[in-house]
């Protein structure tokens, strides 16, 4: 049984005010890439932001020094944000998508375990294809990763758009973009039915029947996550529904497949701050305190969540999941000070195995 933590990024280090919005993935060769928004100024969403990355070659035990993955100065005034990865295990490619200034989107890739990346290619035209249906003023890619479908190889990544022309990001809607040619071109999919307002920051997972499930942040004050399913990841999305077992403090959450049925048992992981009590520091009627980061495990394709284990009981926010080749689970998450005086002091990596997660809980599926 194993559970270990270490801080990978610390507030007010490396010339940055803070590090937020974690991302993590494992290359086909087993190299772990951990990336984050390195924020200047006050550390807000609209302040100057770089994307920085660290790599591990030993399963996450040790890490190289942070390096700059994307420099905001190469793009002009505004933040680089919403950096997402998709790992192609067949071709050995890590695909990366990110946005600039909530108005432009870019794509690049690495074929050498994150040592080098291609020059960013702008794919904003993919979002422009939404305008006839939804005249957006703000765009962003879902967090923290997209998926590659097992049979078709299609790359699918959630996105969200807002008609707001200000910094509020509201109102907004969720949709998908996809590539059927290994990232060379990107197309828009259908928008999620607009029955629950202000859905964003979506996680995606492929189900055993080849359908794609979206797990969405709910911004209307109903303290549950929202689910929608498509048969192919791009169209015919089901009417969004609440997941009664997934609490929602109005915060990003992550969904990630641990194993398939043909590997012995279907298992899907989910992490978020499992809390609906209190109000955040701003006293919002929608946002609850981001604390009690919890990992849950489903054996029945997200119908129920049989296992639940607390990773961090204190202040904790956004998270990202990955699984290493030896099946160690990796969770990179925002962590606050133990005394509750601040909420975004660390990006902490938790490494744990399935035995720790399921210890003392129902593992029959």
N, C-alpha and C positions, 0 to 999 in steps of 0.2 A: 504494500500500500504506500502511495507516494503523494505528497502535496507539498510544494515548495513555491515561494514567492521571491521576487527580486524587483527592484525599481530600475527601469530602463531609461526613463526620462524624468528629470526633476526640475521643478519650477525655478526660474531665474538662474539658469545655467546655459552655457553655450551661446550667450548674447541674446537669448530669447526671454520674453516675459513669462511664457508658459507653454506647455505642450498639451494639446487637446486632440480629440477625434482619433483614437487608436485604430490601426489596421495591422493585420498579421496574416501571412500565408507561408506555405511550405512548398518549395520548388520540387520538381520531380526527382532531383538529386538529393533531396532532404535538407537543403539549406533553408533556414528560417529567415524571412524578411519581416521586420517590424518597422512600420512607418507611422508618422504622426504629423499633425499640423503644428509647426513651430511658429508661435505667434509673437509679434512685436507689439509695441504700444500698450494698450490696456488689455490686450489679449482677446478682443472681441471678434465676432464673426467677420466684420468688415475692416478690421485692421490689417496691416501688411502681414502676410503669412507665407512661409516657405514650407515645403514638404521635406522632412529629413527621415533618414532610414538607418537602421542598424541590422547587421547580419550575424547569424550564429551558425557555426559549422559542427556543433556537437549536441544538437537537440535542444538548444536553449539554455545550456548551462553557463556558457560564456558568450560574450558579444564583442564585436569590433566597435570602434568608436563611431559616433554618428557622422553621417555624410549627407550632403545636400542632394536630394533627389530632384527637386524642382525649385528653382529660384524665382521668386516673384518679380525680381528686378528685370528678368528677361521678357516680361509681359507688360509692364507698365504699372501705373498706380492701381492698387487693389490687391485682394487676397487670392492666393492659390488655395483651393479647398476641395473637400469631398473626393479625396483620392481613394480609388477602389481597385482591387485586383481580381483577376480570374486566372486560375492556374490550369494550363492544358497539359495533363500528364502524358499524353501520347506524343506530342511534338516537342515537349520540353520547354514550353513558352510560358512566361508570366506576362499577362496582359495588364496594363494599367490605364485607367481613365481618371481624369480629374477636371475640375472646372476652374475658371478664372473670373473673379469679380461677379459671380452669379449671373453671367451673361454669355460666356463662351465655354466650350468643352473641347477636350483634347484627348488623344490616344497615343500611347507608346508601348513598347514591349522590350523584354529582355530574354535572351536565349542562353545566357551564361550565369544563371543563378543570381541575378541582380548585380553582377559586377559592372555591367554597362547596360545602357538603355538606348533605344533608337530616339531620334529627335521627335519631339511631340508633333503630331499631325492634328490639325483642327478638324473637329467633327460637329461643329455648331450647326451645320446645315441639317443634320439629323433632327435637331430640336426645332429648327425652323419649320419642319414639316408638320408640327403640331399647331401652327398658328391659326390655320383656318378653323380649327376646332376649339382652340384655347389660346388666346392672344396673351402669351406670358410676358412678364417683365423680369422674372427671376427663374433661373434653372439650377438644378443640382442633381448629382448622381446619388443613388441610394447608398447606404453605408452598411458594412465596410467592404463587402465583396459581392461580385456577381458569381454566376455558375456556368459551367459547361455541361450541356446535356450529354448523357452517356452514349446514346445511340447515334444521334445526328451530328454531334460535335458543335451544335449551335451555342454561341456565347450569348448569355442573357444577363442583363443588368437592370435593376430597377432605377427609375428616375422620378423626380418630382418637379413640378412647375408651379409658379404662382403668378397670378395676374397683377400682383402688387407691384407698384413702381417705386416702393420705398424699401427700407431695410427690415420690414416686419415679416416678410415671407408668407403672409396670409392675405387672402385665402389661397389654398393650394390644392393640387390634385396629383395622384400617382399614375405612372405609366411605365412602359418598358422600352428599351432600345435593344437591338440584337444584331449579331453578325453571323452569317452563314458561310463566310469565307475566311475564317481564322483572323478576323480583325481588319482585313483590308478595307472593307466598307461596312457602314453601320446604317440601320434602318429603324424607323419608329414602329412600335407596336401599338396596340390599342390602349386607350386610357381605362383605368379602373372605373366601373360605374360610380357615378357621383351621387351616392346615397348617404355617405358619411363624410362630412366636410373636414378639410384640413388634415388629411392623411399624408404622411411623408416619411423619410428615413426608413426605407423598406428593406427587410431581409428576404432572401429568396432561397428556396430549397427544392430540388427535384424529388418527386415521390416515386414509389416503386412502379406505378402505372404510367410513368413518363410525363405526368402532369407536373406543373410548377406551382408551388404555393408561395404566395406573398404574405409576409408577416409585417404589419405596418404600425408605425407609431400613430397613436390616436390623439388628435389635438382638440377634441371638443369637450373634454372634461369628464367623459365616461371612462372610468378607471379600468379598462380592459383593452388588450391588444385587438387589432382588427385583421381578419383573414380574408383572402380572396384566392381563387384557384383558376388556372388556365390549362387547357389540355396540351398546349405546346409552348407556353411561356410568352406568347405574343398576342393572343387574341381570345375572344370568348371568355372573358373573366367573369367569375361568378359574382353574384351580389355580395358585397362585403358583409361579414358577420363578426360579432364579438367572440373572442375565445374566453369562456368564463373562467378558465384556470390560469390565465396569464395576466397578472396585475399590471397596471399601467400608470406610472407616476408622471406621464408625458415626458418620455425620454427615449432615446435610441435603444434598440435591443438587437441581438444577433441570433440568427438561426443557422445551423450548420450540421450537415450529415456526418455522423461518426462511422456508420457502417451500413451496408446493404444486406438484404435478405440472403443473397447468394454468398455472403461472407459469414453466414451463420445466424444473423439476426439483424433486423432493421432497427437502427437507433438514430435518433435525431436530437441534437442538443439545442438548447435555447438559454441565453443569458440576458438579464436586465436587472435594474434595481427593483427588487420585489417588494414594493411598498406603495401604499396609497394613503398614508397618514401624514398629517401636518401640511404646512405650506412651505414653499421654497422661500429663500431669503427676501425675494421681492414681494412676498405676500400675494402671489397670483392665486386666482380662484381655480385655475386649471392645473398648474404645476404643483406636484407634491415633492417632498424632500427626497432627493436622490441618495438612497442609502440601501444597505442590505442587498448587495449584488449577489444574485443567486443563479446557479446553473440547474437547468431542468433537463430531463431525459424522457423521450417518448419512444415507445416500442410499437405504436400503432399509427404511424404516419401523421403525427400531430393531432390526433383525435383526443388523446388524453396525455397527461404528463405524470408518469408513475413515480419518478424520482425527482427529488428537489434537495439541493445542498447549498448552503451559504458559503460563498467565497470570501466576501468581505462584509461584515455586519455594519461597519461605519459608513461615512460618506463615500459614495461611489456612483459613477455615472456611466458614460459610454463604454462599450466593450467590443472586442473582436475575438473570434474563435478560429482555431485551426487545429489540425491533427497531424502529428509527426508520423513518419513511417513505422515507428515502433508502437503506434497507437496512443502515445502520450497526448493528452488534451492540453492545448495552449490557450490561455485566455489573457489578453492584454486589455487592461481596463483603467479608467480614471479613478484615482483614489485621493481622498481628502485627508487632512490631518486628523489624528485620533481625537484631538480635543474639540473638533467640530468648528474650528475657527476659519477654515477655508475648505474649498471643495475640489480644487483642481491642482493639487500640489505635485502629484506623481502620476506617471503612467507605469503601472505595476504589472509584471508578468506572473501569472499563476500557472504552474505546471503540475498536472495531476493525472492519475490513471483512473481507469474505469472501476477498479477495486475501491479506491477512495470515494468515488462518486456514489457508488451503489452500496457502500457499507451500511448494513443494518436496514436497508430498504428493499422494497419489492423488486426483484430482478427476474421475475418469471415472464414478464412481458404480457 
